[in-house]
């Protein structure tokens, strides 16, 4: 009987241990399920946020491209407008220049007509290789003189007769004495004939003027060669 009473406590402890083990396993399983639920929930939560962001990104990309394209179009339009404005300004400047040239030509023509009123200007080509053309103006008149008595042609620089020759040359060429180099004044083949060769100070105009003395009236230009060069001109 004593041996049977000692066996009861051992069975109770064994049953208690089995129960505790079952509880531990159940708790572990519950923890695993909870953890799995948390992981799945987090995945759905954050994964959904990324998916919702993608459409936004897709929607804004065309807007950005459209804005960039609009900026490019605006820049091209501005450049085209600048080019058109520049071309228009050039055309206006050219038109103004042409109008000014035409006005200057008309004014020169009017002045020439006024100077040659009552006469004609004849321009003839020359066989002389250094002569561009020969001009005869029938309206040319003697320039006047302060000399009296028998006339003696003088080739002494700054003498009265010499100065009157130069006055006749400026009258024929249109060059002022301040804008003219007198290269040579020489006899023209007779006592009352002279030839003066001159050029402008910028050397763009060169002339050879034939003069004839008119008693009581002074030296008169008879004809004028427009020279290409002074080489061989005197």
DOVO-43833 format. One line per 3 residues: number of its first residue (from 1); their letters; for each residue z, x, y of N, C-alpha, C. Coordinates in nm, 2 decimals. Example, Ala and Ser with C-alpha at 12.3 -4.5 7.8 and 13.67 -1.06 7.14 Angstrom:
BEGIN
1 = AS = 0.78:1.32:-0.57:0.78:1.23:-0.45:0.78:1.32:-0.33 | 0.71:1.28:-0.22:0.71:1.37:-0.11:0.79:1.29:0.00
This chain:
BEGIN
1 = XXX = 0.00:0.08:-0.12:0.00:0.00:0.00:0.00:0.09:0.13 | 0.08:0.20:0.12:0.09:0.29:0.24:-0.05:0.34:0.27 | -0.13:0.38:0.17:-0.26:0.44:0.20:-0.36:0.34:0.26
4 = XXX = -0.36:0.21:0.23:-0.45:0.11:0.28:-0.42:0.09:0.43 | -0.29:0.09:0.47:-0.26:0.07:0.62:-0.31:0.18:0.70 | -0.33:0.30:0.66:-0.37:0.41:0.74:-0.52:0.41:0.76
7 = XXX = -0.60:0.33:0.68:-0.75:0.33:0.69:-0.79:0.23:0.80 | -0.72:0.13:0.85:-0.76:0.04:0.95:-0.79:0.10:1.08 | -0.70:0.19:1.14:-0.73:0.25:1.27:-0.86:0.33:1.27
10 = XXX = -0.90:0.39:1.17:-1.02:0.47:1.16:-1.14:0.38:1.18 | -1.15:0.27:1.12:-1.27:0.18:1.13:-1.28:0.12:1.27 | -1.17:0.09:1.33:-1.17:0.04:1.47:-1.23:0.15:1.56
13 = XXX = -1.19:0.27:1.55:-1.24:0.37:1.64:-1.39:0.39:1.62 | -1.43:0.38:1.50:-1.57:0.40:1.47:-1.66:0.29:1.53 | -1.61:0.17:1.52:-1.68:0.06:1.58:-1.68:0.07:1.74
16 = XXX = -1.57:0.12:1.79:-1.57:0.14:1.94:-1.67:0.24:1.98 | -1.68:0.35:1.91:-1.77:0.46:1.94:-1.92:0.41:1.94 | -1.95:0.33:1.83:-2.09:0.28:1.82:-2.12:0.19:1.94
19 = XXX = -2.02:0.11:1.98:-2.05:0.02:2.10:-2.07:0.10:2.23 | -1.99:0.20:2.24:-2.01:0.29:2.37:-2.15:0.35:2.37 | -2.20:0.40:2.25:-2.33:0.46:2.24:-2.44:0.36:2.28
22 = XXX = -2.42:0.24:2.23:-2.52:0.14:2.25:-2.53:0.11:2.40 | -2.41:0.10:2.47:-2.41:0.07:2.61:-2.48:0.19:2.69 | -2.45:0.31:2.65:-2.51:0.43:2.71:-2.67:0.42:2.71
25 = XXX = -2.71:0.39:2.59:-2.86:0.38:2.57:-2.92:0.27:2.66 | -2.85:0.16:2.66:-2.90:0.05:2.74:-2.90:0.08:2.89 | -2.79:0.15:2.93:-2.79:0.19:3.08:-2.91:0.29:3.11
28 = XXX = -2.93:0.38:3.02:-3.04:0.47:3.04:-3.17:0.40:3.05 | -3.20:0.31:2.96:-3.32:0.23:2.96:-3.33:0.15:3.09 | -3.22:0.09:3.14:-3.23:0.02:3.26:-3.26:0.11:3.38
31 = XXX = -3.20:0.23:3.38:-3.23:0.33:3.49:-3.37:0.37:3.49 | -3.43:0.39:3.36:-3.57:0.43:3.35:-3.66:0.32:3.41 | -3.63:0.19:3.37:-3.71:0.08:3.42:-3.70:0.07:3.57
34 = XXX = -3.58:0.08:3.62:-3.57:0.07:3.77:-3.65:0.18:3.84 | -3.63:0.30:3.78:-3.71:0.42:3.84:-3.86:0.39:3.84 | -3.91:0.34:3.73:-4.05:0.31:3.71:-4.09:0.20:3.81
37 = XXX = -4.01:0.10:3.83:-4.04:0.00:3.93:-4.05:0.05:4.07 | -3.95:0.14:4.10:-3.95:0.20:4.23:-4.08:0.29:4.26 | -4.12:0.36:4.15:-4.24:0.45:4.17:-4.36:0.36:4.19
40 = XXX = -4.37:0.26:4.10:-4.49:0.17:4.12:-4.49:0.10:4.25 | -4.38:0.06:4.30:-4.37:-0.01:4.43:-4.41:0.08:4.54 | -4.36:0.21:4.53:-4.40:0.31:4.64:-4.54:0.34:4.64
43 = XXX = -4.60:0.35:4.51:-4.74:0.38:4.50:-4.83:0.27:4.57 | -4.79:0.14:4.54:-4.86:0.03:4.59:-4.85:0.03:4.74 | -4.73:0.05:4.79:-4.70:0.05:4.93:-4.78:0.15:5.01
46 = XXX = -4.77:0.28:4.98:-4.84:0.38:5.05:-4.99:0.39:5.02 | -5.02:0.35:4.90:-5.17:0.35:4.86:-5.24:0.24:4.94 | -5.17:0.13:4.96:-5.23:0.01:5.04:-5.25:0.05:5.18
49 = XXX = -5.16:0.13:5.24:-5.17:0.18:5.38:-5.30:0.26:5.40 | -5.32:0.36:5.30:-5.44:0.44:5.31:-5.57:0.36:5.30 | -5.56:0.26:5.21:-5.68:0.18:5.19:-5.71:0.10:5.32
52 = XXX = -5.61:0.05:5.39:-5.63:-0.02:5.51:-5.68:0.06:5.62 | -5.65:0.19:5.62:-5.69:0.28:5.72:-5.84:0.32:5.71 | -5.89:0.32:5.59:-6.03:0.36:5.57:-6.12:0.27:5.64
55 = XXX = -6.11:0.13:5.63:-6.20:0.04:5.70:-6.20:0.07:5.85 | -6.07:0.10:5.91:-6.07:0.13:6.05:-6.15:0.25:6.08 | -6.13:0.35:6.00:-6.21:0.47:6.02:-6.36:0.45:6.01
58 = XXX = -6.40:0.36:5.92:-6.54:0.33:5.90:-6.59:0.25:6.02 | -6.50:0.17:6.07:-6.55:0.08:6.19:-6.56:0.16:6.32 | -6.47:0.26:6.34:-6.47:0.33:6.46:-6.58:0.44:6.47
61 = XXX = -6.62:0.48:6.35:-6.73:0.59:6.35:-6.86:0.54:6.41 | -6.91:0.42:6.38:-7.03:0.38:6.45:-7.01:0.36:6.60 | -6.89:0.32:6.65:-6.86:0.31:6.79:-6.87:0.45:6.86
64 = XXX = -6.81:0.55:6.79:-6.82:0.68:6.85:-6.96:0.73:6.85 | -7.04:0.71:6.75:-7.18:0.75:6.75:-7.26:0.68:6.85 | -7.23:0.55:6.87:-7.30:0.47:6.98:-7.26:0.53:7.11
67 = XXX = -7.13:0.56:7.13:-7.09:0.62:7.26:-7.16:0.75:7.29 | -7.17:0.84:7.19:-7.23:0.97:7.20:-7.38:0.95:7.23 | -7.45:0.86:7.16:-7.59:0.83:7.19:-7.61:0.78:7.33
70 = XXX = -7.51:0.69:7.37:-7.52:0.64:7.51:-7.51:0.75:7.62 | -7.42:0.85:7.59:-7.41:0.96:7.68:-7.53:1.04:7.69 | -7.59:1.07:7.57:-7.72:1.14:7.57:-7.83:1.07:7.64
73 = XXX = -7.84:0.94:7.62:-7.94:0.86:7.69:-7.92:0.87:7.85 | -7.80:0.86:7.89:-7.77:0.87:8.03:-7.81:1.00:8.09 | -7.78:1.11:8.01:-7.82:1.25:8.06:-7.97:1.26:8.07
76 = XXX = -8.04:1.21:7.97:-8.19:1.22:7.97:-8.24:1.14:8.09 | -8.19:1.02:8.11:-8.23:0.94:8.23:-8.21:1.01:8.36 | -8.09:1.07:8.37:-8.06:1.14:8.50:-8.16:1.26:8.52
79 = XXX = -8.19:1.33:8.41:-8.28:1.44:8.42:-8.42:1.39:8.46 | -8.46:1.28:8.40:-8.59:1.22:8.44:-8.60:1.18:8.58 | -8.49:1.12:8.63:-8.48:1.08:8.77:-8.49:1.20:8.86
82 = XXX = -8.42:1.31:8.83:-8.42:1.43:8.91:-8.56:1.48:8.91 | -8.63:1.48:8.80:-8.77:1.54:8.79:-8.86:1.45:8.88 | -8.85:1.32:8.87:-8.93:1.23:8.95:-8.91:1.25:9.10
85 = XXX = -8.78:1.27:9.13:-8.75:1.29:9.27:-8.81:1.42:9.32 | -8.80:1.52:9.24:-8.85:1.65:9.28:-9.00:1.65:9.30 | -9.07:1.58:9.20:-9.22:1.57:9.21:-9.26:1.49:9.33
88 = XXX = -9.18:1.38:9.36:-9.21:1.30:9.48:-9.19:1.38:9.61 | -9.08:1.46:9.61:-9.06:1.55:9.73:-9.17:1.65:9.75 | -9.22:1.71:9.64:-9.33:1.80:9.64:-9.46:1.73:9.69
91 = XXX = -9.48:1.61:9.64:-9.60:1.54:9.69:-9.59:1.51:9.84 | -9.48:1.47:9.88:-9.46:1.43:10.03:-9.48:1.56:10.11 | -9.42:1.67:10.06:-9.43:1.80:10.14:-9.58:1.84:10.15
94 = XXX = -9.65:1.82:10.03:-9.79:1.86:10.03:-9.87:1.77:10.12 | -9.84:1.64:10.12:-9.91:1.55:10.21:-9.88:1.58:10.36 | -9.76:1.62:10.39:-9.73:1.65:10.53:-9.80:1.78:10.57
97 = XXX = -9.81:1.88:10.47:-9.88:2.00:10.50:-10.03:1.98:10.53 | -10.09:1.90:10.44:-10.23:1.86:10.46:-10.25:1.79:10.59 | -10.16:1.70:10.63:-10.18:1.63:10.75:-10.16:1.72:10.87
100 = XXX = -10.07:1.82:10.86:-10.05:1.92:10.97:-10.18:2.00:10.98 | -10.23:2.05:10.87:-10.35:2.13:10.87:-10.47:2.05:10.93 | -10.48:1.93:10.89:-10.59:1.84:10.95:-10.57:1.83:11.10
103 = XXX = -10.45:1.80:11.14:-10.43:1.78:11.28:-10.46:1.91:11.36 | -10.42:2.03:11.30:-10.45:2.16:11.37:-10.60:2.18:11.38 | -10.67:2.15:11.27:-10.82:2.16:11.27:-10.88:2.08:11.38
106 = XXX = -10.83:1.95:11.38:-10.89:1.86:11.48:-10.86:1.91:11.62 | -10.74:1.96:11.64:-10.70:2.01:11.78:-10.78:2.13:11.81 | -10.80:2.22:11.72:-10.88:2.34:11.74:-11.03:2.30:11.77
109 = XXX = -11.08:2.20:11.70:-11.21:2.15:11.72:-11.23:2.09:11.86 | -11.12:2.02:11.90:-11.13:1.96:12.04:-11.12:2.06:12.14 | -11.04:2.16:12.12:-11.03:2.27:12.22:-11.16:2.35:12.23
112 = XXX = -11.22:2.37:12.11:-11.35:2.44:12.11:-11.46:2.36:12.18 | -11.46:2.23:12.15:-11.55:2.15:12.22:-11.53:2.14:12.37 | -11.41:2.15:12.41:-11.38:2.15:12.55:-11.42:2.28:12.62
115 = XXX = -11.40:2.39:12.55:-11.44:2.52:12.60:-11.59:2.53:12.61 | -11.66:2.47:12.51:-11.80:2.49:12.50:-11.88:2.37:12.56 | -11.81:2.29:12.64:-11.87:2.17:12.70:-11.99:2.22:12.79
118 = XXX = -12.10:2.16:12.77:-12.22:2.20:12.85:-12.29:2.31:12.78 | -12.24:2.36:12.66:-12.31:2.47:12.59:-12.30:2.45:12.44 | -12.36:2.54:12.37:-12.36:2.54:12.22:-12.32:2.67:12.17
121 = XXX = -12.26:2.67:12.05:-12.22:2.79:11.98:-12.31:2.81:11.86 | -12.37:2.93:11.86:-12.46:2.96:11.75:-12.40:3.07:11.66 | -12.39:3.05:11.53:-12.34:3.15:11.44:-12.45:3.19:11.35
124 = XXX = -12.48:3.32:11.35:-12.59:3.37:11.27:-12.54:3.48:11.17 | -12.59:3.48:11.05:-12.56:3.59:10.96:-12.63:3.71:11.00 | -12.57:3.83:10.97:-12.63:3.96:11.01:-12.67:4.04:10.89
127 = XXX = -12.77:4.12:10.91:-12.81:4.22:10.81:-12.73:4.34:10.81 | -12.65:4.35:10.91:-12.56:4.47:10.92:-12.44:4.45:10.82 | -12.42:4.54:10.73:-12.32:4.52:10.62:-12.18:4.51:10.67
130 = XXX = -12.15:4.56:10.79:-12.02:4.55:10.85:-11.99:4.43:10.93 | -12.10:4.35:10.95:-12.09:4.23:11.04:-12.08:4.11:10.95 | -11.98:4.02:10.97:-11.96:3.90:10.90:-12.06:3.79:10.96
133 = XXX = -12.06:3.78:11.09:-12.15:3.69:11.16:-12.17:3.73:11.31 | -12.27:3.68:11.37:-12.29:3.70:11.51:-12.28:3.57:11.58 | -12.20:3.57:11.69:-12.18:3.44:11.76:-12.24:3.45:11.90
136 = XXX = -12.31:3.34:11.94:-12.36:3.33:12.08:-12.31:3.20:12.13 | -12.25:3.20:12.24:-12.19:3.08:12.31:-12.26:3.07:12.44 | -12.34:2.97:12.45:-12.42:2.95:12.58:-12.34:2.90:12.70
139 = XXX = -12.21:2.87:12.67:-12.12:2.83:12.78:-12.05:2.95:12.84 | -12.06:3.07:12.78:-12.00:3.18:12.84:-12.06:3.21:12.98 | -11.97:3.24:13.07:-12.01:3.27:13.21:-11.95:3.40:13.25
142 = XXX = -12.00:3.46:13.36:-11.93:3.58:13.42:-11.79:3.56:13.45 | -11.71:3.66:13.43:-11.56:3.64:13.45:-11.52:3.66:13.60 | -11.61:3.70:13.68:-11.58:3.72:13.82:-11.56:3.87:13.85
145 = XXX = -11.56:3.91:13.97:-11.54:4.05:14.01:-11.48:4.06:14.15 | -11.41:4.17:14.17:-11.36:4.21:14.30:-11.45:4.32:14.36 | -11.55:4.36:14.29:-11.64:4.47:14.33:-11.75:4.41:14.43
148 = XXX = -11.79:4.49:14.52:-11.90:4.45:14.61:-12.00:4.57:14.62 | -12.12:4.54:14.67:-12.21:4.65:14.69:-12.28:4.68:14.56 | -12.35:4.79:14.56:-12.42:4.83:14.44:-12.32:4.86:14.33
151 = XXX = -12.35:4.80:14.21:-12.25:4.81:14.10:-12.29:4.94:14.02 | -12.18:5.01:13.99:-12.19:5.13:13.90:-12.09:5.11:13.79 | -12.14:5.10:13.66:-12.06:5.08:13.55:-11.97:5.20:13.52
154 = XXX = -11.84:5.17:13.50:-11.74:5.28:13.48:-11.68:5.26:13.34 | -11.66:5.38:13.28:-11.60:5.38:13.14:-11.46:5.46:13.15 | -11.41:5.47:13.27:-11.28:5.53:13.29:-11.18:5.43:13.27
157 = XXX = -11.08:5.45:13.18:-10.98:5.36:13.14:-10.90:5.32:13.27 | -10.87:5.19:13.28:-10.79:5.13:13.39:-10.86:5.14:13.52 | -10.99:5.17:13.53:-11.06:5.16:13.65:-11.09:5.01:13.67
160 = XXX = -11.13:4.97:13.80:-11.16:4.83:13.82:-11.27:4.77:13.73 | -11.37:4.85:13.72:-11.48:4.80:13.64:-11.44:4.80:13.49 | -11.37:4.90:13.45:-11.32:4.90:13.31:-11.23:4.78:13.28
163 = XXX = -11.14:4.75:13.37:-11.05:4.63:13.35:-11.13:4.50:13.35 | -11.23:4.49:13.43:-11.31:4.37:13.43:-11.39:4.36:13.30 | -11.43:4.47:13.24:-11.50:4.46:13.11:-11.40:4.40:13.01
166 = XXX = -11.28:4.45:13.01:-11.17:4.41:12.91:-11.14:4.26:12.93 | -11.14:4.22:13.06:-11.12:4.07:13.09:-11.23:3.99:13.02 | -11.36:4.04:13.03:-11.47:3.96:12.97:-11.45:3.96:12.82
169 = XXX = -11.40:4.07:12.76:-11.38:4.08:12.61:-11.27:3.98:12.57 | -11.16:3.97:12.64:-11.06:3.87:12.60:-11.11:3.73:12.62 | -11.19:3.71:12.71:-11.25:3.57:12.74:-11.34:3.53:12.62
172 = XXX = -11.42:3.63:12.56:-11.51:3.60:12.45:-11.43:3.59:12.32 | -11.34:3.68:12.29:-11.27:3.68:12.16:-11.15:3.58:12.15 | -11.09:3.55:12.26:-10.97:3.47:12.26:-10.85:3.54:12.24
175 = XXX = -10.86:3.68:12.23:-10.74:3.76:12.21:-10.68:3.80:12.35 | -10.55:3.80:12.35:-10.49:3.84:12.48:-10.49:3.99:12.48 | -10.48:4.05:12.60:-10.47:4.20:12.61:-10.35:4.25:12.55
178 = XXX = -10.24:4.17:12.54:-10.12:4.22:12.48:-10.13:4.22:12.32 | -10.23:4.15:12.27:-10.25:4.14:12.13:-10.38:4.20:12.09 | -10.42:4.31:12.16:-10.55:4.36:12.13:-10.55:4.51:12.15
181 = XXX = -10.61:4.58:12.05:-10.64:4.72:12.06:-10.79:4.74:12.10 | -10.81:4.82:12.21:-10.94:4.85:12.26:-10.98:4.98:12.19 | -11.07:4.97:12.09:-11.11:5.08:12.01:-11.22:5.17:12.08
184 = XXX = -11.31:5.10:12.15:-11.42:5.17:12.22:-11.49:5.08:12.32 | -11.52:5.14:12.44:-11.60:5.07:12.54:-11.71:5.17:12.57 | -11.84:5.13:12.55:-11.95:5.23:12.56:-12.07:5.16:12.62
187 = XXX = -12.16:5.24:12.66:-12.29:5.19:12.72:-12.37:5.11:12.62 | -12.42:5.00:12.66:-12.50:4.91:12.57:-12.65:4.93:12.58 | -12.69:5.04:12.63:-12.84:5.07:12.63:-12.90:5.06:12.77
190 = XXX = -12.82:5.03:12.87:-12.87:5.02:13.01:-12.76:5.03:13.10 | -12.79:5.06:13.23:-12.68:5.08:13.33:-12.59:4.96:13.36 | -12.64:4.84:13.33:-12.56:4.72:13.35:-12.53:4.65:13.21
193 = XXX = -12.53:4.73:13.11:-12.50:4.68:12.97:-12.39:4.76:12.91 | -12.29:4.69:12.85:-12.18:4.76:12.78:-12.15:4.69:12.65 | -12.09:4.77:12.56:-12.04:4.72:12.43:-11.90:4.76:12.41
196 = XXX = -11.81:4.66:12.38:-11.67:4.69:12.36:-11.63:4.65:12.22 | -11.56:4.74:12.15:-11.52:4.71:12.01:-11.36:4.70:12.01 | -11.31:4.59:11.96:-11.17:4.57:11.97:-11.12:4.51:11.84
199 = XXX = -10.99:4.51:11.82:-10.93:4.44:11.70:-10.79:4.39:11.74 | -10.74:4.28:11.67:-10.61:4.23:11.70:-10.51:4.33:11.65 | -10.39:4.32:11.70:-10.28:4.42:11.66:-10.24:4.41:11.52
202 = XXX = -10.26:4.29:11.46:-10.23:4.27:11.32:-10.35:4.31:11.23 | -10.46:4.35:11.30:-10.58:4.40:11.23:-10.65:4.30:11.15 | -10.62:4.17:11.17:-10.68:4.06:11.10:-10.81:4.02:11.16
205 = XXX = -10.83:4.05:11.29:-10.95:4.02:11.36:-11.02:4.14:11.43 | -11.15:4.15:11.41:-11.22:4.27:11.46:-11.35:4.22:11.52 | -11.38:4.26:11.65:-11.50:4.21:11.72:-11.57:4.33:11.79
208 = XXX = -11.70:4.30:11.80:-11.78:4.39:11.89:-11.85:4.30:11.99 | -11.82:4.31:12.12:-11.87:4.22:12.22:-11.97:4.29:12.31 | -12.09:4.23:12.33:-12.19:4.28:12.41:-12.19:4.21:12.55
211 = XXX = -12.18:4.30:12.65:-12.16:4.25:12.79:-12.28:4.29:12.88 | -12.30:4.20:12.97:-12.41:4.22:13.07:-12.35:4.20:13.21 | -12.39:4.28:13.31:-12.34:4.27:13.44:-12.43:4.17:13.52
214 = XXX = -12.36:4.08:13.59:-12.43:3.98:13.68:-12.39:4.01:13.82 | -12.48:4.05:13.91:-12.45:4.09:14.04:-12.37:3.98:14.12 | -12.26:4.02:14.17:-12.17:3.93:14.25:-12.09:3.84:14.17
217 = XXX = -12.10:3.84:14.03:-12.03:3.75:13.95:-11.95:3.82:13.84 | -11.98:3.94:13.81:-11.90:4.02:13.71:-11.97:4.03:13.57 | -11.89:4.07:13.48:-11.94:4.09:13.34:-11.94:3.96:13.27
220 = XXX = -12.05:3.94:13.19:-12.07:3.82:13.11:-12.09:3.85:12.97 | -12.01:3.79:12.87:-12.04:3.81:12.73:-12.18:3.75:12.69 | -12.26:3.83:12.62:-12.39:3.78:12.58:-12.38:3.74:12.43
223 = XXX = -12.32:3.82:12.35:-12.30:3.79:12.21:-12.18:3.86:12.15 | -12.14:3.82:12.03:-12.02:3.89:11.97:-12.04:3.90:11.82 | -12.02:4.02:11.77:-12.02:4.04:11.62:-11.88:4.02:11.57
226 = XXX = -11.86:3.94:11.47:-11.73:3.94:11.40:-11.74:4.04:11.29 | -11.66:4.14:11.29:-11.67:4.26:11.21:-11.58:4.25:11.08 | -11.63:4.30:10.97:-11.56:4.31:10.85:-11.47:4.44:10.85
229 = XXX = -11.52:4.54:10.91:-11.45:4.67:10.92:-11.49:4.74:11.05 | -11.40:4.83:11.09:-11.43:4.91:11.21:-11.51:5.04:11.17 | -11.52:5.07:11.04:-11.60:5.19:11.00:-11.74:5.17:11.03
232 = XXX = -11.80:5.26:11.12:-11.93:5.25:11.16:-11.96:5.15:11.27 | -11.85:5.09:11.33:-11.87:4.99:11.43:-11.90:5.05:11.57 | -11.87:5.18:11.59:-11.89:5.24:11.72:-11.91:5.39:11.70
